[in-house]
Amino acid sequence: MNWALLGQLLVNGVIVGTLYGVVAMCFILIYKSTQVVNFAQGEFLLIGAWVCWALLVYFQLPFWLGFLVTLAFMFVFGVLLQVVVLRPMIGEPIISVIMLTIGLSMFLQALLSWIFGEFAKPFPQVFDIEKVNILGLNVQSAYIMSLVISLLIMVGFFFFFKYSRMGLAMRATAFDQQVAQSLGISVKHVFALSWAISAMVSALAGVVVGMVNGVSSALSFIGIKVFPAAIVGGLDSIVGGVVGGLIIGLLENFAEFVDTQWLGWGNLYEIAPFYVLVIILMIKPYGLFGTKDIERI
């Protein structure tokens, strides 16, 4: 058994899983606040990656400035998206809003392909040292940056929801929108902020993956992997989203090791998370940390 390869893949799994967890947190944030499943989550990653790439390539901005401008752009984009596209759907059946997000996903995919083309484009070199040797394992500098930022985001989410006025308002809205509105909380502002935070933080993941693998429409597939992470952890649990992301990240890298060493199927890396999704739904339909709804007839 190639223990060095296994260790390398598991370290990558933890780092990528943390990134999945952060995106899953954003996915769950929208669901808890608005009860909407956002099928355009992957496109948020793709837009963020393309915007940052364009700022670095066309405008020659330094990475730190281009990165901050990208986050600011995505925050405004998330607000405008909720106000212009989604706010008029308030009061409509949830399935209509879900279908709208699916249509939005397809529209954004087509628009970005028209603007930037179909082929992957390499990200400009950001770090002088592309890989760092840690205990004999080679880790991408971009992954180290993403791990640090992801951990900071998780800590920031904790303090935001526990102590800030808007964070408490978002928790109240997620618990009961009518009660929150009766307490003077602007539900519309909460909805807009939820989408803005989701778009901004998802862009972070898009930039990191783009730095490692290049930017292309395939990057939005990470948004699909967020669904297993969110559902495995629990669709209404922020902590569950983080744990689910780590599980999916470790699982797919372990599946790649098994596939390359013994099975040779070639696609186990991609499909393993969805096998686990099916198993978890069969055993715990509400996820590992989800709240079980009790209905009385």
C-alpha positions in Angstrom: 0.0 0.0 0.0 1.2 3.5 -0.9 1.0 5.2 2.5 2.6 8.4 1.2 -0.1 8.8 -1.5 -2.8 8.0 1.0 -1.5 10.7 3.4 -1.3 13.2 0.6 -4.8 12.6 -0.5 -6.2 12.7 3.0 -4.5 16.0 3.7 -6.0 17.3 0.4 -9.3 15.9 1.5 -9.3 17.9 4.8 -8.4 21.1 3.0 -10.9 20.7 0.2 -13.5 19.4 2.6 -13.1 22.6 4.7 -13.8 24.6 1.5 -16.8 22.4 0.8 -18.0 23.1 4.3 -17.8 26.8 3.9 -19.8 26.7 0.7 -22.3 24.3 2.3 -22.7 26.8 5.2 -23.7 29.5 2.6 -26.1 27.0 0.9 -27.7 26.2 4.3 -27.8 29.9 5.2 -30.0 30.6 2.2 -32.2 27.6 2.9 -32.6 28.4 6.6 -33.5 32.1 5.9 -35.7 31.7 2.9 -36.6 28.0 2.6 -35.2 28.1 -0.9 -32.8 25.4 -2.3 -30.4 27.4 -4.4 -29.4 25.4 -7.5 -27.3 28.3 -8.8 -24.8 27.9 -5.9 -22.1 26.5 -8.2 -22.5 29.5 -10.6 -21.6 31.8 -7.7 -18.2 30.0 -7.5 -17.8 30.3 -11.3 -18.7 34.0 -11.4 -16.3 34.8 -8.6 -13.4 32.9 -10.3 -14.0 34.6 -13.6 -14.3 38.1 -12.1 -11.0 37.7 -10.2 -9.3 36.2 -13.2 -10.4 39.1 -15.4 -9.3 41.7 -12.8 -5.8 40.1 -12.7 -5.4 39.5 -16.4 -7.1 42.5 -18.1 -6.7 45.1 -15.4 -3.4 43.9 -14.0 -4.4 44.3 -10.4 -2.4 42.7 -7.7 -4.0 39.6 -6.4 -4.9 41.0 -2.9 -6.7 43.9 -4.5 -8.4 41.9 -7.2 -9.5 39.4 -4.6 -11.0 42.1 -2.4 -12.7 43.7 -5.4 -14.1 40.3 -6.4 -15.6 39.8 -2.9 -17.2 43.3 -2.9 -18.6 42.7 -6.4 -20.1 39.4 -5.4 -21.7 40.9 -2.3 -23.4 43.6 -4.4 -24.3 40.9 -7.0 -26.0 38.8 -4.3 -28.0 41.7 -3.1 -29.1 42.8 -6.6 -30.0 39.1 -7.5 -32.2 38.8 -4.4 -33.9 42.2 -4.9 -34.4 42.2 -8.7 -35.0 38.5 -9.4 -36.0 36.7 -6.2 -37.9 39.3 -4.2 -40.8 39.4 -6.7 -41.2 35.7 -6.1 -42.1 36.1 -2.4 -45.4 34.5 -1.7 -45.1 32.2 -4.7 -44.9 28.4 -4.3 -41.5 27.2 -3.2 -41.2 24.9 -6.3 -41.6 28.0 -8.5 -38.6 29.7 -6.7 -36.5 26.5 -7.0 -37.3 26.3 -10.7 -36.2 29.9 -11.0 -32.8 29.1 -9.4 -32.4 26.2 -11.9 -33.2 28.6 -14.8 -30.8 31.2 -13.3 -28.1 28.5 -13.1 -28.5 27.7 -16.8 -28.6 31.4 -17.8 -25.4 32.2 -15.9 -23.6 29.2 -17.4 -24.5 30.3 -20.9 -23.7 33.9 -20.2 -20.3 33.1 -18.8 -19.5 30.7 -21.6 -20.4 33.4 -24.1 -18.2 36.0 -22.4 -15.1 34.0 -21.5 -15.4 31.0 -23.9 -15.7 27.2 -23.3 -12.0 26.4 -22.6 -10.3 26.5 -19.3 -7.9 29.4 -18.7 -5.0 29.2 -16.3 -5.0 31.6 -13.3 -2.1 34.0 -13.2 0.6 32.9 -10.8 -0.1 34.3 -7.4 2.4 32.7 -5.1 6.2 32.6 -5.8 6.1 29.1 -4.3 3.3 27.0 -5.7 3.7 24.1 -3.3 4.8 23.9 0.3 6.3 20.8 1.9 4.6 20.0 5.2 5.9 16.8 7.0 7.0 15.4 3.7 3.7 16.2 1.9 3.4 18.7 -0.9 0.4 21.0 -0.4 -0.7 23.7 -2.8 -0.1 27.2 -1.5 -3.6 28.1 -2.7 -5.0 25.3 -0.5 -3.1 26.6 2.5 -4.5 30.1 1.9 -8.0 28.6 1.5 -7.7 26.6 4.7 -6.7 29.7 6.7 -9.4 31.9 5.2 -12.1 29.1 5.6 -11.3 28.7 9.3 -11.5 32.5 9.7 -14.8 32.5 8.0 -16.1 29.7 10.2 -15.0 31.7 13.3 -16.5 34.8 11.9 -19.8 33.1 11.2 -19.9 31.9 14.8 -19.4 35.3 16.3 -21.7 36.9 13.7 -24.7 34.7 14.5 -24.1 34.6 18.2 -23.4 38.2 19.1 -24.2 40.6 16.2 -27.6 42.3 15.8 -28.0 41.2 12.2 -26.9 37.7 13.0 -29.5 37.4 15.7 -32.1 38.8 13.3 -31.1 36.1 10.7 -31.4 33.4 13.3 -34.8 34.6 14.3 -35.9 34.8 10.7 -34.7 31.3 10.1 -36.7 30.1 13.1 -40.0 31.8 12.1 -40.4 34.6 9.6 -43.7 35.9 10.9 -42.5 36.1 14.5 -39.3 37.8 13.3 -41.4 40.4 11.4 -43.6 41.0 14.4 -40.5 41.8 16.4 -39.5 44.6 13.9 -37.0 42.6 11.9 -36.9 43.4 8.2 -37.2 40.0 6.6 -36.4 41.5 3.2 -33.1 42.8 4.5 -32.3 39.4 6.0 -33.1 37.7 2.7 -30.8 40.1 0.7 -28.0 39.7 3.2 -28.2 35.9 3.1 -27.8 35.9 -0.7 -25.0 38.5 -0.5 -23.0 36.5 2.1 -23.6 33.3 0.1 -22.4 34.8 -3.1 -19.3 36.5 -1.6 -18.1 33.4 0.4 -18.8 31.1 -2.5 -16.6 33.3 -4.7 -13.7 32.6 -2.3 -14.0 28.9 -3.1 -14.2 29.6 -6.8 -11.0 31.7 -6.7 -9.1 29.0 -4.8 -10.1 26.2 -7.1 -9.5 28.4 -10.1 -5.9 29.0 -8.9 -5.3 25.3 -8.7 -7.2 23.8 -11.7 -7.8 26.8 -13.9 -11.1 28.6 -14.6 -13.8 26.9 -16.7 -17.5 26.1 -16.6 -16.6 22.7 -15.0 -15.8 24.6 -11.8 -19.5 25.1 -11.1 -19.7 21.3 -10.5 -18.4 22.0 -7.0 -21.8 23.5 -6.3 -23.3 20.1 -7.0 -21.0 18.5 -4.4 -22.3 21.0 -1.9 -25.7 19.2 -2.0 -24.3 15.9 -0.5 -22.3 17.9 2.0 -25.3 19.9 3.2 -27.7 17.0 3.2 -25.3 14.6 4.9 -24.7 17.2 7.7 -28.3 18.3 7.9 -30.0 20.9 5.7 -30.9 23.1 8.6 -27.6 22.9 10.5 -24.6 25.2 9.9 -22.4 22.9 11.9 -23.7 20.0 9.9 -22.7 21.7 6.7 -19.1 22.0 7.9 -19.0 18.4 9.1 -20.7 17.3 5.9 -18.1 19.2 3.8 -15.2 17.5 5.7 -16.8 14.1 5.2 -17.3 14.6 1.5 -13.8 16.0 1.0 -12.2 13.1 2.8 -14.4 10.5 1.2 -13.8 11.5 -2.4 -10.0 11.6 -1.9 -10.1 8.2 -0.1 -12.2 6.9 -3.0 -9.6 8.2 -5.5 -6.9 6.2 -3.5 -9.0 3.0 -3.6 -9.8 3.5 -7.3 -6.2 4.1 -8.3 -4.7 1.4 -6.2 -7.2 -1.5 -6.7 -10.4 -0.9 -8.6 -9.3 1.1 -11.7 -12.8 2.3 -12.4 -11.7 5.9 -13.1 -14.7 7.7 -11.8 -15.1 6.7 -8.2 -13.8 10.1 -7.1 -16.8 11.8 -8.7 -19.6 9.4 -7.7 -18.6 8.3 -4.2 -20.2 11.4 -2.4 -23.5 10.6 -4.0 -23.4 7.0 -2.9 -22.9 8.2 0.7 -25.8 10.7 0.1 -28.2 7.9 -0.7 -27.0 5.8 2.2 -27.4 8.7 4.7 -30.8 9.5 3.4 -31.9 5.9 3.9 -30.6 5.8 7.5 -31.0 9.4 8.7 -33.3 11.3 6.3 -32.7 14.6 8.2 -28.9 14.3 8.1 -26.4 13.8 10.9 -27.2 17.1 12.6 -30.6 18.0 11.0 -33.7 18.7 13.1 -36.4 16.0 12.7 -39.8 17.5 11.9 -42.6 15.9 13.9 -46.0 16.1 12.2 -49.2 15.2 14.0 -52.3 14.3 12.1 
